[in-house]
Amino acid sequence: MFSNWKRFFGFGIGIWLLLNIIQAAFLPLDPDEAYYWMYAQQLDWGYFDHPPMVALLIKLGSSCLGGPLGVRLGSILIFAATLYGLWVLVGKPTERKPLLEFLLLASAMPILQLYGFVATPDSPLLLFTVLFFLTYKSFLEKDSWANTIALGLIMALLLYSKYHGVLIIFFTVLSNLRLLTNPKFYLAGILGASLYFPHLYWQYMHDFPTFRYHLGGRNDTYELKYTFNYLLNQLLIFSPLLLPFIIKVFRKKPQDTLERTFFFVCFGFWAFFFYSTFKGHVEPQWTAILCIPFVVLLYKRHVASGVNNRRFQLMIRLTLGLLIIIRLGLLFPIPGLQLPFHQVDWVADLQEEVGDRPVVFIDSYRNPSIYTFYSGQQAYTYTDILYRLNQYDIWDREKEIQGQDILLVGPKDWEPKKAQIWRSGRKDFRLSERTNYQVTQKLEIQYAETKVSWTAGDSLSLPIRLYNPYPHALDFEGGTQAMEFLLQFDLPTEHLEQVPLELEPALQSIGPGEKLNLTAHFRVPNLKEKELLVSFCLKNGDLRAAYLSPKFQVKLK
């Protein structure tokens, strides 16, 4: 039927793209996708969790089409480029059988199936990982000025996609230390760093929120399940049927410098994220880029080599069959099986409950994102000390609801004085009305000392500066919400105790943009822990306290 290999290859990619378009159009957004869509509503050089590439792709797609398909359109289109680049990376097979085996092998990778239609930072990361390996291969063959510039550009785009790109670059250099003797490699690095500078400047202007979070904010007390889940997820995301063949690939020595790089990247990623399980949960997709070297190595060992391994071919086809069934299950969900894609029905129910009032979600960035996308009404957030910071804590959109009557939507473990238990599907919220709501979460307390020693039981006084960045004044006495300033004592992975602060002079209000020099009086608690993290907080009414300052170290005597 297809005597021309180009037509055959184009037909294969076209079928895959059509399936991705259908899936993207009819499958509701995952809450994380909605969160990235929120990024795209305000393009910037960076965001709390990720670099800006995913926001740019969503913005471009949404400007062409509406709904979930518009959000995912950019990821769908660049996936075609990823598949083409992967074909080049395996050696551009043109004979019908090797080309078919390549398409089947790529199709049998669960990661490539998923990120062919969902809008996440991993989609551009996969594309620029392929382009990085292609450009690096060309640079190894000839370090011309064109290849040098291309390598620098691709390294920047890799980092603009996801921070995991730095691991790809690092393990590539580690696999070939002779790069460090090549002046043009340094020039490529300087070019890449220069192109990446706007994002680094954004981080600097926002006090490096992403680096603070990833290097320290994700730490949890170790649990065995973190390591067990990581190992189990690696088995699943690269297919249990294909993983034995993947492991077998590494029994043979790499045949050239590029394959050596693949080995270093694969083992480096696995080791790095295995170590990360001792600090907290590791998401399965953090090793997603390994599917690129896996496809190349499997193709070379089992297809290009001419070895007729029927068992390998059978496992590919079985895996692909299972993936097709799973994708059909996403379009036609099985009753009782709830996936993140199918949890949007609650939005209409809550919108009916809310009416025209602004809605503020407590301790969530996913819920307000999915609510905003499907309701068309802007939702807001409140982040307390029990939840992690996110992009909503960088935006100042909450100032829009100062003084308004709002509805707070909290998690089921929140216990306000007056609350309505509200359920829709698997969603379990606590709803509480507020009149003349005062927005306070961007208040800042500045304290000069960062390393101090305190004695348990002592009464201390600290000089502090309270800053109100909002364009509105805040009333600490006459408002409907009782305000209480606190000092929070923590361990790196545990909250310990809150101590009330007495401010001098007594604080009645603070004007827009005003800075007040105050003295905070408090008693040091008796705690058995001696190395503590301390921060200033504010308890706004019956909301849980929120941080107003960075944490500083205290040694307790």
Secondary structure, 3 states (H helix, E strand, C coil): CCCCHHHHHHHHHHHHHHHHHHHHHHCCCCHHHHHHHHHHCCCCCCCCCCCCHHHHHHHHHHCCCCHHHHHHHHHHHHHHHHHHHHHHHCCCCCCHHHHHHHHHHHHCCHHHHHCCCCCCCHHHHHHHHHHHHHHHHHHHHCCCHHHHHHHHHHHHHHHHHCCCHHHHHHHHHHHCHHHHHCHHHHHHHHHHHHHHHHHHHHHHHCCCHHHHHHHHHCCCCCCHHHHHHHHHHHHHHCCCCCHHHHHHHCCCCCCCHHHHHHHHHHHHHHHHHHHHCCCCCCCHHHHHHHHHHHHHHHHHHHHHCCCCCHHHHHHHHHHHHHHHHHHHHHHCCCCCCCCHHHCCHHHHHHHHHHCCCCEEEECCCHHHHHHHHHHCCCCEEECCCCCCCCHHHCCCHHHHHCCCCEEEEEECCCCCCCCEEEEECCEEEEEEEECCCCCCCCCEEECCCCEEEECCCCEEEEEEEEECCCCCCEECCCCCCCEEEEEEEEECCEEEEEEECEEECCCCEECCCCEEEEEEEEECCCCCCCEEEEEEEEEECCCCCEECCCCEEEEEC
